[in-house]
Amino acid sequence: MAVDLHNHLLPGIDDGAEDMAEALALARLAVADGITHLLCTPHIHPGLYDNTAEGIAATLDAYRAALADAGIALAVAAAAEVRFGLEVMTGVQQGTLPFLGEWKGQSVLLLEFPHTEVPFGAERLTDWLIQNGVRPMIAHPERNRDIINDVGRLGPFLSQGCLTQVTASALTGQFGPASQHRAEQLVIDGQATCLASDAHNTRNRVPCLSRGTEAAALLVGREAAQTLSQDNPWRIVERAFAPA
């Protein structure tokens, strides 16, 4: 089993797969890489990608049907990658945000910071989320410029109990040496919760976990690498794949 809990395979609703044909091609690549369970996480970014839980669910239904018709043996479910902002609080209060799953009795929200910075006062929002039963998982911190420059910027969030998702291909250098170094440090220091592909397309952002898992194994051993790519992701998303 390999579980990918962050990717953009749902077609036509964000900057990921452009259409169903590309979404199916990406699914074939995922299966070839050994991925068995894939939790699609389209962007919810107000003003840019105004996705809703209902719209995501409808796209997921169409994708599942297309996978079945194509004979592609990939289990898929969906949540979202939610952009940092005050709208997150409103979404939690109104119950409109899709969650990845659960961790220690709390709902897990995949939370995206801007790539250029850790927003001022961000730890106040993450603390509010935790106090309201939501465990933030910070998406790809190794690609955030502030955290690349100073890993201590991640410290307050780790102290709160936030989870982290490292991009598997960052460990193999796809995003440059600075991101690779930070990803390696997070894995070595035990500050990474999960690896995920953050796949977007068939050109240069494909759904691949195996190479990143191998890179992690060289750093921390095969058992710890499996925890990052299989055990922890499955622990979070298992309910999303439970029989209806």
N, C-alpha and C positions, 0 to 999 in steps of 0.2 A: 504493500500500500504506500502511495505517496499522495499527499494532500496539498493542493495549492489554494491558499485562502485569500490571495490578492491578485487579481488579473482583470483584464478588460476585454473579455471575449464576447459578451453580449453584443449583438450587432446593432449598429446604427444609432446608439444613444449617447455616446461620448466620443473621446478621441481614440477609442480602441477599434475593434473590428468594424470595418465600414459597412459590410453587408453580410448576409447569411453565408454566402460562399466563403468569405474570408473567415468567418466564425467557425465553419466546419473544417476548413484547412488548419486553423489553429488547434481545434480539438484533435485532429489526427496527429499533429505534432506533439501535443500533450500526451496522448496515449503512447506514441513512439518513445517518449522520454520516460515512460513508466508511471506517469500520473494517473491515478485511479479515481480521485475525487477532486472536483474543482468547484470552488465557491466564487462565483462571478461577483465582482465588486465595481460596478460602474460609478463614475463620479456623481456626487451630489454637491454641486458648487453653484450657489445662487447667482443668477445672472449670466452664467456660462453654460452649465449643464443642470437645468432645472428638473432633474429626475425626481420621481416620487416612488414610494414603495409599490403603489399600484401599477405604475408604468413598468417598473423593473420586473414585477411578477408576471405581467402579460408578455414581456419580451422573453423571459425565462421559459414560459410555457411554449412559446413558438420555437425556441431553441431546442428544448427537450424533444419536441415532436420531430424537428429536422434531424437531430442526432439519431433518433430511433429509425427514421426513414432511411438514413444513410448507413445504418448498421454500425455506428461508432459506439463502442462500449466505454462510455465515460459518464460517470455520475455527476450531475451538475445541480447546484443550488445557487442562491443569490443573496447578497446583502448590498453593501455600498461602501465606497470610500468617501467619507464626509469631510468637506473642507472646514477648517477652523473658522469660527465666527460666532457671533452671538446667536445666529439662527439655530445653532446646535442646541442651545438651551430650550428654545421654543419647540424644536422637534422632539426633544426628550419629554417635555411637559405635555405635549399633545399626542405623544405616542406614534409619531409618523416616521421615525427613522428606522431603517432596517439594520439589525445587528448581525454580527458575524456568528454569534453563539454565546456561550457562557464560560466564565472562568471564576472558580471559587464562589459560585452563587450570584455573580453579577453578570449582567449583559455586557458583551464586548462590542465596542464601537471602533471601527477603523477610522482613525482621525488623521487627516492630512494637514500638515503645516505648509505654508509657502516654501518653495525650495530655497529662497534667498535668506530666510531668517526664521528665528523662533519669535513669534509675535510677542510684543510687550504684554506682560501680565498673563501669558498663556497658562501658567500653572494655577491661576485662580479658576479658570474654566475647567481644567482637568480635575481640580479638587472638588469643584461643584458637581461634576459628573460622578465622581466616586461617591460623594455624599448622597447622591440621588440614585445609587444602585447601578451605575454604568462604569465599566472599566475601560478606559481609553487604551487602544493599541495604536501607538504612534507609527505611522507608515514611513518606511524608508528613511530613518533618521540619518543614515550614513550618506545621504545625498543632500542634506540640508546644510547650506553654507555656514551658518553659525555653528552648527555641531561639528562640521568638518574642521573648522578653525579652533574650536574649543569644546572638547567632549564634555567638559564640566557643565555646559549649557543643558545637557540631558539629565544631569544629576537630580534636580528637584522633581522631575517627573518620575524617575526611577524610585526616589524616596517615597513618593506618594503611592506607588504600586502600579504605575502605568506599565503596560506591556509594550514590546517593540517588535516590529517586523522588518527584518533586513532583506534586501533584494538579493536573491541567490546569485545573479550575474554580477553584482557589485564585487563579490568575493573572487571573481575571475577577471576583474579589471575592466569590465565593459564601460563603466562610468568614470574611468580614469584612476590614476594611482592614489589620489587623495581620498576618494570615496572607498577604494579598495582597502586602504590602510585603516580607515575608520570602521568599515565593516568587519575587518579582521579583529580589530581591537574589541569591538562589541561582542563578538563571538568568544574570543579568548577570555574576556573578563566576565563571561556569563551574563551579559546584559542584553543579549538577544533572546527573544522568546520564540520566534518562528522565522523560518526562511519562506519566501514566496517569490513567484516569478515576476509579478507586476507586468505580465505580458500585454502588449498592445497590438502587435501586427505580425505579419509573416516575414517582414524584411529584417528588422534588427531588434525586435522586442518580442521574442518567441516564448512560449510557455515551457521553460526548461528549469527543472530543479536538480537534475542529476549532477551536473558539473559543479554547481554551487555546494551541493551536499558533499561531494568528493573533496572540494577545497576546504570545507569546514572540518571534514574528517582528518585532513592533514594537520589542522591546527589544534583540534581538541579530542580527536579520536572518533571512531566510527559510532560508538554508542551515543555520545553526546550529539554528533551530527544527525543521527536518526531522530533524536529527541526534537531537534529544531525543524526537521523537514517532515516528520511523520507524527510523533507522539503528541507534542504540544498542539500542532494544528488540529489533529483529530479530536483531541480533548475539547477544544473550543467549538468545533463545527459539527460534532457528531449528531446532535439533534436535528440539524438541517437535513440530514440524509436518512433519518429514521423513516420507516414505512409509514405512510399516512394511515 
